[in-house]
Amino acid sequence: MIKAIDRLFERLGATYGTAWTHSLGDSPINDVKSVWGHELQIFKTSLFRIAWALENLPERCPNIIQFKNLCRQAPAPETLALPEPKADPARVAAELAKLGEMKVKKKEFHNSFKDWAHRLEKHHKAGGRLSSYQIMCYQMALRSSI
């Protein structure tokens, strides 16, 4: 990371000139580089962020906090992906055949999954007490086509 900080300082010095030198102040350069190295340590496995920040520098020379924030703005790199494999037509046909069976089972289930609503309606019509919420729920369930 030391070489990266040295190259970074060279680049910032070449870009900003005396403004960069002036921004460093009277602190010993090795102390300043140590602080920058410490702050930029989080990007040691993603140096592309530092490279992106160098390509998108602001007009005025940044301090370490501004440069670190600039590094965080770097877009994620595009990832390479293998092409999707072709589907095996025989396997697709077999899986679709299984879905056909499920459709029949769903229809059988469809008749029974609203049993609770039919029971509540029957209870209510027989004079049983239900809360307004229970009444609303069974009425909505019986009206729906699902």
C-alpha positions in Angstrom: 0.0 0.0 0.0 3.0 2.3 0.6 3.8 2.3 -3.2 0.2 3.0 -4.0 0.3 6.1 -1.6 3.6 7.3 -3.1 2.1 7.0 -6.6 -1.1 8.7 -5.4 0.9 11.6 -4.0 2.9 11.9 -7.2 -0.3 12.0 -9.2 -2.0 14.6 -7.0 1.1 16.7 -6.9 1.3 16.6 -10.8 -2.4 17.4 -11.0 -2.7 20.2 -8.5 0.9 21.5 -8.4 1.6 24.1 -5.7 -2.0 23.9 -4.4 -1.2 20.3 -3.5 2.1 21.1 -1.8 0.4 24.0 0.1 -2.5 21.7 1.2 0.0 19.4 2.9 1.0 22.1 5.3 4.0 21.9 7.6 3.5 18.3 8.7 6.3 15.8 7.9 5.4 14.2 4.5 5.8 10.7 6.0 3.2 11.4 8.7 0.8 12.7 6.1 1.3 9.6 3.9 0.8 7.4 6.9 -2.5 9.0 7.6 -3.6 8.7 4.0 -2.4 5.1 4.0 -4.4 4.3 7.1 -7.5 6.0 5.8 -7.3 4.3 2.4 -6.5 0.9 3.8 -10.2 -0.1 3.4 -9.6 0.0 -0.4 -6.6 -2.3 -0.5 -8.6 -5.1 -2.1 -10.5 -2.7 -4.4 -7.8 -0.4 -5.8 -10.1 0.3 -8.8 -11.9 2.7 -6.5 -8.8 4.8 -5.9 -8.1 4.7 -9.7 -11.7 5.9 -10.3 -11.3 8.7 -7.8 -8.1 9.8 -9.6 -9.9 9.9 -12.9 -12.7 12.0 -11.3 -10.8 14.5 -9.2 -12.5 17.7 -8.1 -11.3 21.1 -9.2 -9.7 21.8 -5.9 -7.2 19.4 -4.3 -9.0 17.1 -1.8 -8.1 16.3 1.7 -8.1 12.7 2.8 -11.7 12.7 3.9 -12.9 14.2 0.6 -10.7 11.7 -1.4 -12.0 8.8 0.7 -15.6 9.8 0.0 -14.7 10.1 -3.7 -13.4 6.6 -3.7 -16.6 5.4 -2.1 -18.6 6.9 -5.1 -16.8 4.6 -7.6 -19.3 2.4 -9.4 -19.0 -1.3 -8.9 -17.0 -3.0 -11.7 -18.9 -5.1 -14.2 -18.7 -8.7 -13.5 -18.1 -11.2 -16.3 -20.6 -14.1 -16.4 -20.7 -17.3 -18.4 -23.5 -17.6 -20.9 -26.6 -19.4 -19.7 -26.6 -23.0 -20.6 -29.1 -24.3 -23.2 -32.1 -26.1 -21.8 -32.4 -29.8 -22.5 -35.7 -30.2 -24.4 -36.4 -33.6 -23.0 -36.0 -32.4 -19.4 -38.2 -29.3 -20.1 -40.9 -31.6 -21.4 -40.7 -33.8 -18.4 -40.9 -30.9 -16.0 -43.9 -29.4 -17.9 -45.6 -32.7 -17.7 -45.2 -32.6 -13.9 -46.8 -29.2 -13.8 -49.8 -30.5 -15.7 -50.4 -32.9 -12.8 -50.1 -30.1 -10.3 -52.7 -28.1 -12.1 -55.3 -30.9 -11.6 -54.3 -31.1 -7.9 -54.7 -27.4 -7.6 -58.3 -27.6 -8.8 -59.0 -30.2 -6.2 -57.4 -28.1 -3.6 -59.2 -25.0 -4.9 -62.5 -26.5 -3.8 -61.3 -27.1 -0.2 -59.2 -24.1 0.7 -62.2 -21.9 1.2 -63.9 -24.3 3.5 -63.2 -22.0 6.5 -65.2 -19.2 4.7 -68.1 -21.5 3.9 -68.2 -22.7 7.6 -68.2 -19.1 8.8 -71.0 -18.1 6.4 -73.1 -21.1 7.4 -72.5 -20.3 11.1 -73.5 -16.6 10.5 -76.6 -17.4 8.5 -77.7 -19.8 11.3 -77.6 -16.9 13.7 -74.2 -17.5 15.2 -72.2 -14.5 16.4 -69.2 -13.3 14.3 -67.2 -10.2 14.5 -67.5 -7.7 11.7 -63.9 -8.6 10.7 -64.8 -12.3 10.4 -67.8 -11.4 8.3 -65.8 -9.2 6.0 -63.1 -11.9 5.6 -65.4 -14.7 4.7 -67.4 -12.5 2.3 -64.2 -11.3 0.6 -62.9 -14.9 0.3 -66.1 -16.2 -1.2 -66.2 -13.3 -3.7 -62.7 -13.8 -4.9 -62.0 -16.1 -7.8 -58.7 -17.4 -6.5 
